[in-house]
């Protein structure tokens, strides 16, 4: 019995240690990628870097506050990415938000990989001011809420580099259960977790059982 208990504790410690090492590696890659992204932004005569927020939070991400007087900022961003020969996809989340999925390629030496995909989510706060949120795409299925209200939530899903946007009404959801599970479409199931006042606190997206992932 003591041996079984000891094996369990050792296994748990090994899992925690492995998780910490993985998180440290991801943060190092994010830091190196941030430096590379900043070097790209500084190439643009139309975009000015105002500040950088790279705090260690539960979410491994960083933020850049940017300024530009260009009349078509999205076009300027796209041109800058293309100029550096980076593979990318993009999708408009709403009139104020655009999501890019960009491959920094072999420019991120610390990752040891030839492909390094990052989400660059641009949020246009005003006429000249906008914010960039950067996170690494290291999962086949990734998703994130970008706008949440009491009666609807908006989120994006990236499945094997294919991005889609959803605006889901939740007016009739039973918030007393603290959890609501609904079929999103023929591919995915959406699970919503509600906080104490009935607002969506977290979501989980899963592929439907028996549904093969797209190649």
PERA-V781103 format. One line per field, one symbol per residue. psi: psi as a letter, one per 20 degrees, with the letter a starting at -180 (. if undefined). Layout:
psi->???
//
This chain:
psi->ghggghhggggghgggggghggggghhgggghhgggghhghihpiippogrpolqoahpnrrqpprpqjphmgghhgghgghhjkppqqqqpgriipppqopoibjinhhhjqhpnpqpoopoohahipqqpppqqnjqhoqqppipprhiqqprqpooljppqqqoppkhjqnihiipppqpgbigqpppppqahjjqphqqppqqqpioqqq.
//
